[in-house]
């Protein structure tokens, strides 16, 4: 077996991540350039330091490309949907309606970017909330860059219990802990992120003055969101914890707006008046805005239908995936074989999004709507906008697989744990942050580091259920700094190349939230 000094392995393990952070954040390189350089260095180190061979490297690259295929379908669906809504004029109609309902910029942003995005995350994760919500936030006069930042922060509270509880079930299975005990820890800890992300949305929107001026909105919406979130988990309805909390926030915000309008003559503000002057409708049905909202109705109906157990079970049989062989490096790191890796089913969110557009077009044709977009042109436009972000994503996702399969991430974690000692509860959330930064997914981070964190906690004599909860919550919150998700947002709003600026805006807030989680964990240990 190959003998490589541990110090060299540690240096090699942190090198690709360090290079990406230094070049992307400090030197302002574009994400694609940084990711490609980090990928090439990681590949070389896999062969030279970590005892890999070309077959194992090829397997890791294949996995990265398989995940890229999975994500590409989602990214294209998001771009296709956004271009359709824009060209058809639906966004202009929706903008006027949303502002009319809210009558307040800050309330509108919180309803859409905080509560509504969490509701979407409760149903479908993988960046779907970001690509749906960010375009809507522009309607409130946010720049595209600020809209992406706000959508990233705003939805992150719901990630831990999002996708109908998928991440929770994953980490529970990976770590083999008692799910009821884990729920009892996650439920109260999950309250803090709800309020913190709401405050983060106001901070991104207008700074500290906006927080002081509109903090009451966070309290009015945050209390019902926290209650529904907590009791859904405690009473065994964890799959809908994020969904119910997001819905409660939307309803509470809407009720507050309606009550406020009755006690003030200033029910609308300047934004609403400007929207009403600029609005233009391209559909023949001028009497109702329901036709403009139709694609969203169709999309959410399809997502909900796809989660009906009998339909979900049937669709699981109709999947396309990739099978990869396992192996062992010369350093003894075991790589498990994978079956149906990154499998794509007929209820893949990207396919549901694309299908919702075609169904909406069919309804529009029945209603004899004018100025419908040309499908061929729409498809070509959506593809052309995605070339650069998809290349970047492929390098990032392949880098993630190389770091995982080579054992580099395990080496980093195992070196951090002994140094942390009794302070490990503070360090643990940052490992979750690292996991989601590299993989782009709470679920993947749970798979990658969940069991390892549990074992380290047990070795140090610390409550492993607490550590697992901190890890999962941190992985969810730090979705806001995952380059893969940031690229989804920039692709949806056609601002590729601004990923560094977005990361610089979201990273400080995420570091503060992660540190707070760690301090709470240290107190509770």
SEFIMAR-911110 format. One record per residue (C-alpha): x, z, y; residue in three letters. Coordinates in steps of 0.001 Angstrom, whole numbers. Layout:
// SEFIMAR-911110
<<X, Z, Y>, 'Ala'>
...
//
This chain:
// SEFIMAR-911110
<<0, 0, 0>, 'Unk'>
<<1251, -868, 3482>, 'Unk'>
<<2828, 2036, 5405>, 'Unk'>
<<2261, 1922, 9156>, 'Unk'>
<<3054, 4974, 11343>, 'Unk'>
<<-150, 6654, 12550>, 'Unk'>
<<1046, 6555, 16152>, 'Unk'>
<<1327, 2776, 15948>, 'Unk'>
<<-2168, 2539, 14441>, 'Unk'>
<<-3617, 4609, 17284>, 'Unk'>
<<-1912, 2473, 19934>, 'Unk'>
<<-3078, -694, 18187>, 'Unk'>
<<-6625, 662, 17907>, 'Unk'>
<<-7021, 1371, 21622>, 'Unk'>
<<-5196, -1756, 22825>, 'Unk'>
<<-8032, -4356, 22595>, 'Unk'>
<<-10564, -2019, 24248>, 'Unk'>
<<-8060, -1014, 26940>, 'Unk'>
<<-7245, -4636, 27701>, 'Unk'>
<<-10931, -5499, 28065>, 'Unk'>
<<-11561, -2553, 30409>, 'Unk'>
<<-8447, -3144, 32521>, 'Unk'>
<<-8888, -6893, 32925>, 'Unk'>
<<-12672, -6869, 33291>, 'Unk'>
<<-13217, -3797, 35475>, 'Unk'>
<<-9926, -3237, 37309>, 'Unk'>
<<-8643, -6809, 37635>, 'Unk'>
<<-12111, -8379, 38046>, 'Unk'>
<<-11622, -10993, 35366>, 'Unk'>
<<-14766, -12710, 34190>, 'Unk'>
<<-16257, -11175, 31063>, 'Unk'>
<<-15577, -14277, 28975>, 'Unk'>
<<-11880, -14357, 29866>, 'Unk'>
<<-11446, -10640, 29168>, 'Unk'>
<<-13415, -10791, 25922>, 'Unk'>
<<-11501, -13812, 24589>, 'Unk'>
<<-8116, -12189, 25294>, 'Unk'>
<<-9203, -8906, 23690>, 'Unk'>
<<-10554, -10794, 20679>, 'Unk'>
<<-7290, -12662, 20106>, 'Unk'>
<<-5217, -9485, 20392>, 'Unk'>
<<-7573, -7614, 18043>, 'Unk'>
<<-7321, -10430, 15488>, 'Unk'>
<<-3516, -10364, 15578>, 'Unk'>
<<-3424, -6574, 15274>, 'Unk'>
<<-5845, -6714, 12341>, 'Unk'>
<<-3362, -8887, 10461>, 'Unk'>
<<-135, -7220, 11583>, 'Unk'>
<<-954, -3514, 11944>, 'Unk'>
<<-4192, -2750, 10100>, 'Unk'>
<<-3332, -4442, 6834>, 'Unk'>
<<-5867, -7237, 6993>, 'Unk'>
<<-5506, -10799, 5751>, 'Unk'>
<<-6964, -14131, 6772>, 'Unk'>
<<-9862, -13789, 4334>, 'Unk'>
<<-10880, -10416, 5768>, 'Unk'>
<<-10404, -11694, 9306>, 'Unk'>
<<-12588, -14687, 8495>, 'Unk'>
<<-15309, -12344, 7201>, 'Unk'>
<<-15235, -10335, 10436>, 'Unk'>
<<-15368, -13478, 12555>, 'Unk'>
<<-18229, -14747, 10421>, 'Unk'>
<<-20159, -11519, 11021>, 'Unk'>
<<-19570, -11816, 14745>, 'Unk'>
<<-20884, -15367, 14776>, 'Unk'>
<<-23869, -14327, 12631>, 'Unk'>
<<-24815, -11671, 15196>, 'Unk'>
<<-24239, -14242, 17937>, 'Unk'>
<<-26794, -16503, 16251>, 'Unk'>
<<-29245, -13610, 16168>, 'Unk'>
<<-28677, -12803, 19847>, 'Unk'>
<<-28680, -16467, 20918>, 'Unk'>
<<-32271, -16800, 19803>, 'Unk'>
<<-33212, -13828, 21960>, 'Unk'>
<<-31220, -15019, 24989>, 'Unk'>
<<-32646, -18520, 24785>, 'Unk'>
<<-36170, -17129, 24400>, 'Unk'>
<<-35701, -14979, 27500>, 'Unk'>
<<-34319, -17871, 29555>, 'Unk'>
<<-37034, -20218, 28296>, 'Unk'>
<<-39764, -17699, 29199>, 'Unk'>
<<-38280, -16973, 32635>, 'Unk'>
<<-37907, -20660, 33535>, 'Unk'>
<<-41466, -21349, 32399>, 'Unk'>
<<-42862, -18512, 34519>, 'Unk'>
<<-40849, -19663, 37525>, 'Unk'>
<<-41556, -23409, 37352>, 'Unk'>
<<-45264, -22919, 36619>, 'Unk'>
<<-45612, -20754, 39738>, 'Unk'>
<<-46778, -17752, 37737>, 'Unk'>
<<-44160, -15420, 39185>, 'Unk'>
<<-45406, -16043, 42722>, 'Unk'>
<<-48936, -15164, 41687>, 'Unk'>
<<-47801, -12077, 39787>, 'Unk'>
<<-45677, -10913, 42722>, 'Unk'>
<<-48687, -10739, 45007>, 'Unk'>
<<-50777, -8920, 42406>, 'Unk'>
<<-48159, -6299, 41594>, 'Unk'>
<<-47510, -5508, 45250>, 'Unk'>
<<-51247, -5402, 45893>, 'Unk'>
<<-51679, -2817, 43131>, 'Unk'>
<<-48725, -640, 44113>, 'Unk'>
<<-48734, -1044, 47881>, 'Unk'>
<<-45333, 667, 47930>, 'Unk'>
<<-41936, -796, 47130>, 'Unk'>
<<-40463, 2318, 45555>, 'Unk'>
<<-43545, 2976, 43445>, 'Unk'>
<<-43606, -647, 42314>, 'Unk'>
<<-39965, -530, 41290>, 'Unk'>
<<-40478, 2704, 39332>, 'Unk'>
<<-43612, 1381, 37637>, 'Unk'>
<<-41894, -1826, 36549>, 'Unk'>
<<-38241, -850, 36212>, 'Unk'>
<<-38664, 2650, 34790>, 'Unk'>
<<-42018, 3223, 33067>, 'Unk'>
<<-42965, -342, 32094>, 'Unk'>
<<-39450, -1170, 30857>, 'Unk'>
<<-39565, 1933, 28653>, 'Unk'>
<<-42930, 846, 27300>, 'Unk'>
<<-41426, -2533, 26330>, 'Unk'>
<<-38379, -834, 24788>, 'Unk'>
<<-40755, 1224, 22678>, 'Unk'>
<<-41977, -1982, 21059>, 'Unk'>
<<-39003, -4325, 21104>, 'Unk'>
<<-35389, -3501, 21916>, 'Unk'>
<<-32295, -5716, 21723>, 'Unk'>
<<-32294, -6308, 25485>, 'Unk'>
<<-35891, -7560, 25674>, 'Unk'>
<<-36854, -5033, 28421>, 'Unk'>
<<-33947, -6161, 30587>, 'Unk'>
<<-34729, -9861, 30366>, 'Unk'>
<<-38461, -9310, 30990>, 'Unk'>
<<-38263, -6645, 33701>, 'Unk'>
<<-35299, -7845, 35795>, 'Unk'>
<<-37110, -11026, 36992>, 'Unk'>
<<-40154, -8934, 37963>, 'Unk'>
<<-38002, -6578, 40030>, 'Unk'>
<<-36870, -9468, 42202>, 'Unk'>
<<-40467, -9614, 43413>, 'Unk'>
<<-39733, -6378, 45290>, 'Unk'>
<<-36960, -8013, 47295>, 'Unk'>
<<-34104, -6812, 45123>, 'Unk'>
<<-31082, -9045, 44764>, 'Unk'>
<<-30649, -10442, 41225>, 'Unk'>
<<-27594, -8238, 40719>, 'Unk'>
<<-29417, -5081, 41815>, 'Unk'>
<<-32437, -6032, 39703>, 'Unk'>
<<-30286, -6266, 36554>, 'Unk'>
<<-28625, -2911, 37325>, 'Unk'>
<<-31986, -1246, 37835>, 'Unk'>
<<-33466, -2725, 34657>, 'Unk'>
<<-30422, -1582, 32658>, 'Unk'>
<<-30624, 1999, 33942>, 'Unk'>
<<-34419, 2112, 34022>, 'Unk'>
<<-35073, 1281, 30371>, 'Unk'>
<<-32220, 3294, 28845>, 'Unk'>
<<-34167, 6566, 28517>, 'Unk'>
<<-36396, 4867, 25923>, 'Unk'>
<<-33669, 3364, 23738>, 'Unk'>
<<-33135, 6342, 21406>, 'Unk'>
<<-36763, 6142, 20210>, 'Unk'>
<<-37228, 2450, 21026>, 'Unk'>
<<-38056, -417, 18695>, 'Unk'>
<<-40662, 1828, 17086>, 'Unk'>
<<-38090, 4466, 16179>, 'Unk'>
<<-35614, 2126, 14457>, 'Unk'>
<<-32499, 3853, 15811>, 'Unk'>
<<-33762, 7306, 14797>, 'Unk'>
<<-34483, 6210, 11243>, 'Unk'>
<<-31076, 4536, 11082>, 'Unk'>
<<-29027, 7564, 12111>, 'Unk'>
<<-31129, 9848, 9909>, 'Unk'>
<<-30409, 7638, 6895>, 'Unk'>
<<-26728, 7158, 7729>, 'Unk'>
<<-26050, 10868, 8192>, 'Unk'>
<<-28511, 12109, 5538>, 'Unk'>
<<-29731, 15003, 7711>, 'Unk'>
<<-33183, 16553, 7638>, 'Unk'>
<<-35299, 14327, 9947>, 'Unk'>
<<-37592, 17215, 10951>, 'Unk'>
<<-34635, 19316, 12077>, 'Unk'>
<<-33143, 16375, 13964>, 'Unk'>
<<-36458, 15750, 15734>, 'Unk'>
<<-36624, 19356, 16909>, 'Unk'>
<<-33267, 18896, 18668>, 'Unk'>
<<-33834, 15355, 19967>, 'Unk'>
<<-37290, 16037, 21412>, 'Unk'>
<<-36295, 18557, 24134>, 'Unk'>
<<-32926, 16901, 24803>, 'Unk'>
<<-34739, 13613, 25446>, 'Unk'>
<<-36580, 15022, 28465>, 'Unk'>
<<-33536, 15128, 30736>, 'Unk'>
<<-32698, 11400, 30403>, 'Unk'>
<<-36243, 10484, 31488>, 'Unk'>
<<-35862, 12191, 34870>, 'Unk'>
<<-32212, 11178, 35300>, 'Unk'>
<<-32907, 7477, 34800>, 'Unk'>
<<-35840, 7645, 37220>, 'Unk'>
<<-33545, 9143, 39834>, 'Unk'>
<<-30981, 6475, 38962>, 'Unk'>
<<-33539, 3759, 39715>, 'Unk'>
<<-34150, 5189, 43190>, 'Unk'>
<<-30405, 5534, 43731>, 'Unk'>
<<-29830, 1860, 42919>, 'Unk'>
<<-32817, 856, 45035>, 'Unk'>
<<-31934, 2637, 48256>, 'Unk'>
<<-29338, 5358, 47846>, 'Unk'>
<<-29608, 9115, 48304>, 'Unk'>
<<-32063, 8882, 51220>, 'Unk'>
<<-34540, 7068, 48964>, 'Unk'>
<<-34161, 9789, 46320>, 'Unk'>
<<-34991, 12524, 48850>, 'Unk'>
<<-37885, 10527, 50297>, 'Unk'>
<<-39483, 9507, 46992>, 'Unk'>
<<-38495, 12281, 44586>, 'Unk'>
<<-42159, 13275, 44295>, 'Unk'>
<<-42831, 9958, 42528>, 'Unk'>
<<-40290, 10875, 39836>, 'Unk'>
<<-42065, 14203, 39317>, 'Unk'>
<<-45565, 12669, 39291>, 'Unk'>
<<-44622, 10036, 36719>, 'Unk'>
<<-41892, 11944, 34894>, 'Unk'>
<<-43978, 14953, 33839>, 'Unk'>
<<-46587, 12957, 31848>, 'Unk'>
<<-43825, 10717, 30489>, 'Unk'>
<<-41886, 13761, 29251>, 'Unk'>
<<-44976, 15414, 27770>, 'Unk'>
<<-46066, 12330, 25833>, 'Unk'>
<<-42482, 11691, 24737>, 'Unk'>
<<-41992, 15272, 23518>, 'Unk'>
<<-45309, 15749, 21741>, 'Unk'>
<<-45229, 12312, 20113>, 'Unk'>
<<-41972, 13327, 18435>, 'Unk'>
<<-43026, 16872, 17556>, 'Unk'>
<<-46362, 15853, 16022>, 'Unk'>
<<-44939, 13064, 13873>, 'Unk'>
<<-45669, 10019, 16042>, 'Unk'>
<<-42007, 9296, 16754>, 'Unk'>
<<-42339, 5500, 16325>, 'Unk'>
<<-44459, 5388, 19488>, 'Unk'>
<<-42627, 8087, 21487>, 'Unk'>
<<-41127, 5649, 24003>, 'Unk'>
<<-44212, 3443, 24013>, 'Unk'>
<<-46595, 6330, 24745>, 'Unk'>
<<-44279, 7845, 27373>, 'Unk'>
<<-43879, 4523, 29174>, 'Unk'>
<<-47625, 3947, 29108>, 'Unk'>
<<-48259, 7483, 30433>, 'Unk'>
<<-45856, 6815, 33310>, 'Unk'>
<<-47582, 3541, 34184>, 'Unk'>
<<-51024, 5178, 34165>, 'Unk'>
<<-49861, 8199, 36194>, 'Unk'>
<<-48266, 5922, 38781>, 'Unk'>
<<-51332, 3728, 39013>, 'Unk'>
<<-53661, 6743, 39436>, 'Unk'>
<<-51418, 8132, 42180>, 'Unk'>
<<-51514, 4799, 44017>, 'Unk'>
<<-55306, 4592, 43808>, 'Unk'>
<<-55746, 8171, 45041>, 'Unk'>
<<-53233, 7603, 47843>, 'Unk'>
<<-55115, 4543, 49066>, 'Unk'>
<<-58250, 6593, 49552>, 'Unk'>
<<-56484, 9055, 51823>, 'Unk'>
<<-54503, 6645, 53944>, 'Unk'>
<<-55225, 3541, 55947>, 'Unk'>
<<-51765, 2231, 55184>, 'Unk'>
<<-52610, 1193, 51650>, 'Unk'>
<<-50301, -1762, 51834>, 'Unk'>
<<-46968, -2282, 53464>, 'Unk'>
<<-45078, -5128, 54998>, 'Unk'>
<<-43937, -6396, 51618>, 'Unk'>
<<-47499, -6964, 50468>, 'Unk'>
<<-48402, -8861, 53628>, 'Unk'>
<<-45361, -11090, 53292>, 'Unk'>
<<-46198, -11858, 49659>, 'Unk'>
<<-49794, -12701, 50483>, 'Unk'>
<<-48602, -15226, 53081>, 'Unk'>
<<-46075, -16863, 50780>, 'Unk'>
<<-48149, -16961, 47606>, 'Unk'>
<<-48900, -20369, 46144>, 'Unk'>
<<-50949, -21127, 43020>, 'Unk'>
<<-50346, -24185, 40902>, 'Unk'>
<<-53082, -23546, 38357>, 'Unk'>
<<-56560, -24995, 38924>, 'Unk'>
<<-58176, -21593, 38308>, 'Unk'>
<<-57716, -20086, 41782>, 'Unk'>
<<-60367, -17405, 41176>, 'Unk'>
<<-58282, -15195, 38896>, 'Unk'>
<<-54661, -14192, 38460>, 'Unk'>
<<-55297, -13547, 34772>, 'Unk'>
<<-53996, -17000, 33895>, 'Unk'>
<<-50667, -16171, 35544>, 'Unk'>
<<-50390, -13000, 33462>, 'Unk'>
<<-51451, -14864, 30307>, 'Unk'>
<<-47918, -15375, 28866>, 'Unk'>
<<-47314, -11605, 29088>, 'Unk'>
<<-50655, -10867, 27411>, 'Unk'>
<<-49815, -13295, 24629>, 'Unk'>
<<-46292, -11935, 24197>, 'Unk'>
<<-47321, -8280, 23973>, 'Unk'>
<<-50218, -9119, 21662>, 'Unk'>
<<-47839, -10933, 19323>, 'Unk'>
<<-45337, -8054, 19391>, 'Unk'>
<<-48053, -5526, 18598>, 'Unk'>
<<-49461, -7683, 15800>, 'Unk'>
<<-45982, -8085, 14330>, 'Unk'>
<<-45776, -4303, 13901>, 'Unk'>
<<-48932, -4022, 11779>, 'Unk'>
<<-47591, -2766, 8420>, 'Unk'>
<<-49087, -5507, 6241>, 'Unk'>
<<-47847, -8243, 8575>, 'Unk'>
<<-44447, -6619, 8991>, 'Unk'>
<<-44018, -6259, 5225>, 'Unk'>
<<-44969, -9883, 4643>, 'Unk'>
<<-42625, -11160, 7370>, 'Unk'>
<<-39698, -9202, 5935>, 'Unk'>
<<-39812, -11587, 2992>, 'Unk'>
<<-39455, -14595, 5293>, 'Unk'>
<<-35944, -14044, 6595>, 'Unk'>
<<-32785, -16037, 7050>, 'Unk'>
<<-29533, -14115, 6879>, 'Unk'>
<<-25893, -14315, 5875>, 'Unk'>
<<-24143, -12748, 2890>, 'Unk'>
<<-20581, -11514, 3304>, 'Unk'>
<<-18139, -10252, 706>, 'Unk'>
<<-16497, -6853, 1014>, 'Unk'>
<<-12853, -5969, 629>, 'Unk'>
<<-10081, -3497, 1308>, 'Unk'>
<<-7231, -3637, 3795>, 'Unk'>
<<-3667, -2844, 2833>, 'Unk'>
<<-4120, 478, 4633>, 'Unk'>
<<-6971, 1395, 2279>, 'Unk'>
<<-9899, 870, 4655>, 'Unk'>
<<-12976, -209, 2683>, 'Unk'>
<<-15175, -3013, 4030>, 'Unk'>
<<-18632, -3019, 2510>, 'Unk'>
<<-20267, -6234, 1318>, 'Unk'>
<<-23250, -7299, 3438>, 'Unk'>
<<-26426, -9037, 2311>, 'Unk'>
<<-28811, -10723, 4728>, 'Unk'>
<<-26533, -9671, 7566>, 'Unk'>
<<-28068, -10192, 11040>, 'Unk'>
<<-31140, -11586, 9327>, 'Unk'>
<<-33675, -13529, 11390>, 'Unk'>
<<-37330, -13213, 10432>, 'Unk'>
<<-40344, -15070, 11780>, 'Unk'>
<<-41126, -12007, 13928>, 'Unk'>
<<-37718, -12061, 15610>, 'Unk'>
<<-38322, -11142, 19306>, 'Unk'>
<<-36774, -14419, 20452>, 'Unk'>
<<-39162, -16447, 18305>, 'Unk'>
<<-42103, -14380, 19527>, 'Unk'>
<<-41100, -15011, 23151>, 'Unk'>
<<-40746, -18768, 22596>, 'Unk'>
<<-44033, -18935, 20697>, 'Unk'>
<<-45821, -17076, 23502>, 'Unk'>
<<-44797, -19838, 25915>, 'Unk'>
<<-46218, -22604, 23711>, 'Unk'>
<<-49460, -20697, 23121>, 'Unk'>
<<-49799, -20145, 26877>, 'Unk'>
<<-49208, -23841, 27520>, 'Unk'>
<<-51969, -24652, 25067>, 'Unk'>
<<-54384, -22382, 26949>, 'Unk'>
<<-53371, -23928, 30257>, 'Unk'>
<<-54038, -27426, 28958>, 'Unk'>
<<-57469, -26332, 27743>, 'Unk'>
<<-58135, -24969, 31247>, 'Unk'>
<<-56859, -28263, 32716>, 'Unk'>
<<-54127, -26607, 34745>, 'Unk'>
<<-52007, -28827, 36972>, 'Unk'>
<<-48254, -29022, 37424>, 'Unk'>
<<-47337, -27758, 33983>, 'Unk'>
<<-43581, -27903, 33344>, 'Unk'>
<<-42074, -30613, 31178>, 'Unk'>
<<-41118, -28958, 27891>, 'Unk'>
<<-38083, -31140, 27210>, 'Unk'>
<<-36741, -30479, 30688>, 'Unk'>
<<-37474, -26770, 30302>, 'Unk'>
<<-35550, -26574, 27010>, 'Unk'>
<<-32563, -28492, 28366>, 'Unk'>
<<-32435, -26334, 31488>, 'Unk'>
<<-32585, -23130, 29457>, 'Unk'>
<<-29789, -24265, 27114>, 'Unk'>
<<-27525, -25473, 29923>, 'Unk'>
<<-27732, -22097, 31663>, 'Unk'>
<<-26653, -20211, 28561>, 'Unk'>
<<-23450, -21938, 27498>, 'Unk'>
<<-21069, -19609, 29358>, 'Unk'>
<<-22824, -16288, 28583>, 'Unk'>
<<-23201, -17195, 24915>, 'Unk'>
<<-19504, -18006, 24557>, 'Unk'>
<<-18730, -14631, 26125>, 'Unk'>
<<-21181, -12893, 23795>, 'Unk'>
<<-19637, -14528, 20731>, 'Unk'>
<<-16176, -13175, 21655>, 'Unk'>
<<-17549, -9685, 22364>, 'Unk'>
<<-19582, -9461, 19174>, 'Unk'>
<<-16745, -10818, 17041>, 'Unk'>
<<-14360, -8336, 18692>, 'Unk'>
<<-16797, -5590, 17718>, 'Unk'>
<<-16758, -6654, 14065>, 'Unk'>
<<-12963, -6830, 13952>, 'Unk'>
<<-12606, -3336, 15416>, 'Unk'>
<<-15160, -2013, 12920>, 'Unk'>
<<-13836, -3751, 9814>, 'Unk'>
<<-10186, -3051, 10577>, 'Unk'>
<<-10852, 693, 10811>, 'Unk'>
<<-9604, 803, 14416>, 'Unk'>
<<-12671, 2637, 15728>, 'Unk'>
<<-12473, 5243, 12978>, 'Unk'>
<<-8843, 5889, 13835>, 'Unk'>
<<-9709, 6449, 17506>, 'Unk'>
<<-12467, 8899, 16648>, 'Unk'>
<<-10440, 10845, 14098>, 'Unk'>
<<-7674, 11328, 16656>, 'Unk'>
<<-10034, 12490, 19387>, 'Unk'>
<<-11764, 15151, 17261>, 'Unk'>
<<-8799, 17491, 16573>, 'Unk'>
<<-7756, 17313, 20229>, 'Unk'>
<<-11267, 18243, 21381>, 'Unk'>
<<-11666, 21245, 19071>, 'Unk'>
<<-14439, 23551, 20348>, 'Unk'>
<<-15014, 21140, 23254>, 'Unk'>
<<-16152, 18456, 20814>, 'Unk'>
<<-19818, 18671, 21973>, 'Unk'>
<<-18599, 17437, 25369>, 'Unk'>
<<-16513, 14671, 23816>, 'Unk'>
<<-19138, 13581, 21285>, 'Unk'>
<<-21466, 11795, 23764>, 'Unk'>
<<-18500, 9764, 25024>, 'Unk'>
<<-17914, 8543, 21460>, 'Unk'>
<<-21541, 7406, 21502>, 'Unk'>
<<-20784, 5677, 24795>, 'Unk'>
<<-17805, 3928, 23202>, 'Unk'>
<<-19912, 2841, 20234>, 'Unk'>
<<-22633, 1197, 22293>, 'Unk'>
<<-20084, -289, 24738>, 'Unk'>
<<-18416, -2091, 21854>, 'Unk'>
<<-21439, -3007, 19740>, 'Unk'>
<<-24107, -3402, 22448>, 'Unk'>
<<-26681, -1581, 20328>, 'Unk'>
<<-27743, 2045, 19841>, 'Unk'>
<<-28571, 1280, 16230>, 'Unk'>
<<-25147, -278, 15602>, 'Unk'>
<<-23427, 2637, 17316>, 'Unk'>
<<-25352, 5034, 15072>, 'Unk'>
<<-24246, 3116, 11993>, 'Unk'>
<<-20666, 2911, 13202>, 'Unk'>
<<-20069, 6506, 14330>, 'Unk'>
<<-23090, 8596, 13285>, 'Unk'>
<<-21822, 9865, 9955>, 'Unk'>
<<-18258, 10185, 11227>, 'Unk'>
<<-19403, 12435, 14092>, 'Unk'>
<<-21435, 14509, 11647>, 'Unk'>
<<-18418, 15034, 9384>, 'Unk'>
<<-16150, 15966, 12288>, 'Unk'>
<<-18723, 18503, 13542>, 'Unk'>
<<-18992, 20094, 10096>, 'Unk'>
<<-15186, 20245, 9840>, 'Unk'>
<<-15010, 22006, 13228>, 'Unk'>
<<-17819, 24408, 12328>, 'Unk'>
<<-20204, 22972, 14947>, 'Unk'>
<<-23896, 22274, 14308>, 'Unk'>
<<-23793, 18677, 13047>, 'Unk'>
<<-27475, 18059, 13872>, 'Unk'>
<<-26762, 18834, 17532>, 'Unk'>
<<-23787, 16455, 17516>, 'Unk'>
<<-25831, 13683, 15877>, 'Unk'>
<<-28562, 14152, 18493>, 'Unk'>
<<-26033, 13998, 21339>, 'Unk'>
<<-24495, 10875, 19853>, 'Unk'>
<<-27807, 9062, 19500>, 'Unk'>
<<-29028, 10017, 22989>, 'Unk'>
<<-25733, 8990, 24559>, 'Unk'>
<<-25711, 5665, 22725>, 'Unk'>
<<-29185, 4967, 24058>, 'Unk'>
<<-28455, 5929, 27655>, 'Unk'>
<<-25214, 4002, 27734>, 'Unk'>
<<-26934, 768, 26780>, 'Unk'>
<<-26759, 287, 30547>, 'Unk'>
<<-22998, -335, 30323>, 'Unk'>
<<-22962, -2409, 27137>, 'Unk'>
<<-21427, -5773, 28132>, 'Unk'>
<<-23666, -7566, 25626>, 'Unk'>
<<-26802, -6279, 27372>, 'Unk'>
<<-25384, -6926, 30824>, 'Unk'>
<<-24783, -10541, 29842>, 'Unk'>
<<-28405, -10814, 28683>, 'Unk'>
<<-29530, -9721, 32138>, 'Unk'>
<<-27195, -12019, 34051>, 'Unk'>
<<-28216, -14934, 31839>, 'Unk'>
<<-31919, -14260, 32448>, 'Unk'>
<<-31417, -14278, 36232>, 'Unk'>
<<-28821, -17060, 36251>, 'Unk'>
<<-26053, -14940, 37798>, 'Unk'>
<<-23440, -15230, 35049>, 'Unk'>
<<-20044, -14164, 36342>, 'Unk'>
<<-21302, -11007, 38053>, 'Unk'>
<<-20962, -8795, 34972>, 'Unk'>
<<-18023, -6855, 36452>, 'Unk'>
<<-19984, -5975, 39595>, 'Unk'>
<<-22938, -4790, 37502>, 'Unk'>
<<-20717, -2691, 35253>, 'Unk'>
<<-19106, -1037, 38267>, 'Unk'>
<<-22551, -31, 39556>, 'Unk'>
<<-23935, 1299, 36275>, 'Unk'>
<<-20788, 2899, 34834>, 'Unk'>
<<-20419, 5875, 37251>, 'Unk'>
<<-24058, 6877, 36743>, 'Unk'>
<<-23716, 6612, 32962>, 'Unk'>
<<-20542, 8703, 32969>, 'Unk'>
<<-22373, 11451, 34886>, 'Unk'>
<<-25336, 11366, 32468>, 'Unk'>
<<-22997, 11430, 29463>, 'Unk'>
<<-21065, 14362, 30884>, 'Unk'>
<<-24296, 16278, 31537>, 'Unk'>
<<-25353, 15702, 27934>, 'Unk'>
<<-21982, 16975, 26762>, 'Unk'>
<<-22186, 20113, 28903>, 'Unk'>
<<-25692, 20856, 27585>, 'Unk'>
<<-24404, 20297, 24048>, 'Unk'>
<<-21513, 22698, 24662>, 'Unk'>
<<-23907, 25373, 25937>, 'Unk'>
<<-26241, 24905, 22969>, 'Unk'>
<<-23513, 24898, 20310>, 'Unk'>
//
